[in-house]
Amino acid sequence: MDVRKNVLSVLAGLLTLSVQASQTGNEKAQKQVSSAREEAQVALMKAVNFALTGTDDASVEAKDLSTCVFVRDNKATDYQHKIEVYFLNNVEASRIRITPIEQRFENNVSEVVSVRVTINGEEPVYEDRAINAFDAAFLDYIEATEKPAELEKYRSSARLRETAITLILQTREIDRVVRAWKYIYANGCKSAKSSF
């Protein structure tokens, strides 16, 4: 409920500032609108980052903020890393499942050790572009020879496209994960509609 109140107050403030800026042509009001938009984008990126990785330190970038396409360059080892692409407008938000992964101890006490997030959609919600050491060297060569069109073509060739994916987030903050996903769909991304 607090997220909804915050969203509504930010949107009301943006609307008021936009109207003032357009009616008066006031440069100060226009700067305030621009600043408020930037703050909203930063907050959305923080929520996306945490929702997809379970940490504030990961590097999720917006490939296309208007369609909620986000990219994470996830370096697994020195020899392989993957470029993960998330299409959050294709996710059916009503089907997002967030569950704790618990560890049980001898005294029958359990503790949350990580969080499982499952996202689904009828269109792809995830692409995985694994890059091994050879591919990385090839990408370095293309960059060095300044052929950006070939580089983008190579990077855009998806290796794996999924309409459902389960993320295992190494965090114990399940409530924060839930808030992050709610924030995403209340502040920018649009949930896909199920066909039934």
Contacts in CASP RR format, 6 or more apart in sequence:
PFRMAT RR
TARGET T0000
AUTHOR 0000-0000-0000
METHOD contacts of the structure
MODEL  1
MDVRKNVLSVLAGLLTLSVQASQTGNEKAQKQVSSAREEAQVALMKAVNF
ALTGTDDASVEAKDLSTCVFVRDNKATDYQHKIEVYFLNNVEASRIRITP
IEQRFENNVSEVVSVRVTINGEEPVYEDRAINAFDAAFLDYIEATEKPAE
LEKYRSSARLRETAITLILQTREIDRVVRAWKYIYANGCKSAKSSF
3 179 0 8 1.000
3 182 0 8 1.000
3 183 0 8 1.000
3 186 0 8 1.000
4 186 0 8 1.000
7 183 0 8 1.000
7 186 0 8 1.000
7 187 0 8 1.000
10 36 0 8 1.000
10 40 0 8 1.000
10 187 0 8 1.000
13 36 0 8 1.000
14 33 0 8 1.000
14 36 0 8 1.000
14 37 0 8 1.000
14 40 0 8 1.000
17 29 0 8 1.000
17 32 0 8 1.000
17 33 0 8 1.000
17 36 0 8 1.000
18 33 0 8 1.000
20 26 0 8 1.000
20 29 0 8 1.000
21 29 0 8 1.000
21 30 0 8 1.000
21 32 0 8 1.000
21 33 0 8 1.000
40 187 0 8 1.000
41 62 0 8 1.000
41 65 0 8 1.000
43 183 0 8 1.000
43 187 0 8 1.000
44 65 0 8 1.000
44 183 0 8 1.000
44 184 0 8 1.000
44 187 0 8 1.000
44 188 0 8 1.000
45 60 0 8 1.000
45 62 0 8 1.000
46 56 0 8 1.000
47 179 0 8 1.000
47 180 0 8 1.000
47 181 0 8 1.000
47 183 0 8 1.000
47 184 0 8 1.000
47 187 0 8 1.000
48 60 0 8 1.000
48 62 0 8 1.000
48 70 0 8 1.000
48 88 0 8 1.000
48 180 0 8 1.000
48 184 0 8 1.000
49 55 0 8 1.000
49 56 0 8 1.000
49 58 0 8 1.000
49 59 0 8 1.000
49 60 0 8 1.000
50 56 0 8 1.000
50 176 0 8 1.000
50 177 0 8 1.000
50 180 0 8 1.000
51 117 0 8 1.000
51 177 0 8 1.000
51 180 0 8 1.000
51 181 0 8 1.000
51 184 0 8 1.000
52 58 0 8 1.000
52 60 0 8 1.000
52 70 0 8 1.000
52 72 0 8 1.000
52 86 0 8 1.000
52 167 0 8 1.000
53 60 0 8 1.000
53 72 0 8 1.000
53 169 0 8 1.000
54 115 0 8 1.000
54 169 0 8 1.000
54 170 0 8 1.000
54 171 0 8 1.000
54 173 0 8 1.000
54 177 0 8 1.000
55 169 0 8 1.000
55 170 0 8 1.000
55 171 0 8 1.000
58 72 0 8 1.000
59 72 0 8 1.000
59 73 0 8 1.000
60 70 0 8 1.000
60 71 0 8 1.000
60 72 0 8 1.000
60 86 0 8 1.000
61 70 0 8 1.000
61 71 0 8 1.000
61 72 0 8 1.000
62 69 0 8 1.000
62 70 0 8 1.000
62 71 0 8 1.000
63 69 0 8 1.000
63 70 0 8 1.000
63 71 0 8 1.000
63 85 0 8 1.000
67 87 0 8 1.000
67 89 0 8 1.000
68 87 0 8 1.000
68 88 0 8 1.000
68 89 0 8 1.000
68 184 0 8 1.000
68 188 0 8 1.000
68 189 0 8 1.000
68 190 0 8 1.000
69 85 0 8 1.000
69 86 0 8 1.000
69 87 0 8 1.000
69 88 0 8 1.000
69 89 0 8 1.000
70 85 0 8 1.000
70 86 0 8 1.000
70 88 0 8 1.000
71 83 0 8 1.000
71 84 0 8 1.000
71 85 0 8 1.000
71 86 0 8 1.000
72 83 0 8 1.000
72 84 0 8 1.000
72 86 0 8 1.000
73 81 0 8 1.000
73 83 0 8 1.000
73 84 0 8 1.000
74 81 0 8 1.000
74 82 0 8 1.000
74 83 0 8 1.000
74 84 0 8 1.000
75 81 0 8 1.000
76 82 0 8 1.000
78 133 0 8 1.000
79 132 0 8 1.000
79 133 0 8 1.000
80 130 0 8 1.000
80 131 0 8 1.000
80 132 0 8 1.000
80 133 0 8 1.000
81 130 0 8 1.000
81 131 0 8 1.000
81 136 0 8 1.000
82 128 0 8 1.000
82 129 0 8 1.000
82 130 0 8 1.000
82 131 0 8 1.000
83 128 0 8 1.000
83 129 0 8 1.000
83 131 0 8 1.000
83 155 0 8 1.000
84 126 0 8 1.000
84 127 0 8 1.000
84 128 0 8 1.000
84 129 0 8 1.000
85 126 0 8 1.000
85 127 0 8 1.000
85 128 0 8 1.000
85 129 0 8 1.000
85 158 0 8 1.000
86 125 0 8 1.000
86 126 0 8 1.000
87 123 0 8 1.000
87 124 0 8 1.000
87 125 0 8 1.000
87 126 0 8 1.000
87 127 0 8 1.000
88 125 0 8 1.000
88 184 0 8 1.000
88 189 0 8 1.000
89 189 0 8 1.000
89 190 0 8 1.000
89 191 0 8 1.000
89 192 0 8 1.000
90 121 0 8 1.000
90 122 0 8 1.000
90 123 0 8 1.000
90 124 0 8 1.000
90 125 0 8 1.000
90 163 0 8 1.000
90 192 0 8 1.000
91 119 0 8 1.000
91 120 0 8 1.000
91 121 0 8 1.000
91 125 0 8 1.000
91 189 0 8 1.000
91 191 0 8 1.000
91 192 0 8 1.000
92 120 0 8 1.000
92 121 0 8 1.000
92 122 0 8 1.000
92 191 0 8 1.000
92 192 0 8 1.000
92 193 0 8 1.000
92 194 0 8 1.000
93 181 0 8 1.000
93 185 0 8 1.000
93 191 0 8 1.000
93 192 0 8 1.000
94 191 0 8 1.000
94 194 0 8 1.000
95 119 0 8 1.000
95 120 0 8 1.000
95 121 0 8 1.000
95 194 0 8 1.000
96 117 0 8 1.000
96 118 0 8 1.000
96 119 0 8 1.000
96 120 0 8 1.000
96 181 0 8 1.000
97 116 0 8 1.000
97 117 0 8 1.000
97 118 0 8 1.000
98 115 0 8 1.000
98 116 0 8 1.000
98 117 0 8 1.000
98 118 0 8 1.000
98 174 0 8 1.000
98 177 0 8 1.000
98 178 0 8 1.000
98 181 0 8 1.000
99 115 0 8 1.000
99 116 0 8 1.000
100 112 0 8 1.000
100 114 0 8 1.000
100 115 0 8 1.000
100 116 0 8 1.000
100 174 0 8 1.000
101 112 0 8 1.000
101 113 0 8 1.000
101 114 0 8 1.000
101 115 0 8 1.000
101 116 0 8 1.000
101 168 0 8 1.000
102 110 0 8 1.000
102 111 0 8 1.000
102 112 0 8 1.000
102 113 0 8 1.000
103 110 0 8 1.000
103 111 0 8 1.000
103 113 0 8 1.000
104 110 0 8 1.000
105 111 0 8 1.000
111 172 0 8 1.000
112 172 0 8 1.000
112 174 0 8 1.000
113 172 0 8 1.000
114 168 0 8 1.000
114 169 0 8 1.000
114 170 0 8 1.000
114 171 0 8 1.000
114 172 0 8 1.000
115 168 0 8 1.000
115 169 0 8 1.000
115 171 0 8 1.000
115 172 0 8 1.000
115 173 0 8 1.000
115 174 0 8 1.000
115 177 0 8 1.000
116 166 0 8 1.000
116 167 0 8 1.000
116 168 0 8 1.000
116 169 0 8 1.000
117 166 0 8 1.000
117 167 0 8 1.000
117 169 0 8 1.000
117 177 0 8 1.000
117 181 0 8 1.000
118 164 0 8 1.000
118 165 0 8 1.000
118 166 0 8 1.000
118 167 0 8 1.000
119 125 0 8 1.000
119 126 0 8 1.000
119 164 0 8 1.000
119 165 0 8 1.000
119 167 0 8 1.000
120 163 0 8 1.000
120 164 0 8 1.000
121 163 0 8 1.000
121 164 0 8 1.000
121 192 0 8 1.000
121 194 0 8 1.000
122 163 0 8 1.000
122 192 0 8 1.000
122 194 0 8 1.000
122 195 0 8 1.000
123 163 0 8 1.000
123 192 0 8 1.000
124 161 0 8 1.000
124 162 0 8 1.000
124 163 0 8 1.000
125 162 0 8 1.000
125 163 0 8 1.000
125 164 0 8 1.000
125 165 0 8 1.000
126 160 0 8 1.000
126 161 0 8 1.000
126 162 0 8 1.000
126 165 0 8 1.000
127 158 0 8 1.000
127 159 0 8 1.000
127 160 0 8 1.000
127 161 0 8 1.000
127 162 0 8 1.000
128 158 0 8 1.000
128 159 0 8 1.000
128 160 0 8 1.000
128 162 0 8 1.000
129 155 0 8 1.000
129 157 0 8 1.000
129 158 0 8 1.000
129 159 0 8 1.000
129 160 0 8 1.000
130 159 0 8 1.000
130 160 0 8 1.000
131 139 0 8 1.000
138 154 0 8 1.000
139 151 0 8 1.000
139 154 0 8 1.000
139 155 0 8 1.000
142 150 0 8 1.000
142 151 0 8 1.000
142 154 0 8 1.000
143 151 0 8 1.000
169 177 0 8 1.000
171 177 0 8 1.000
185 191 0 8 1.000
END
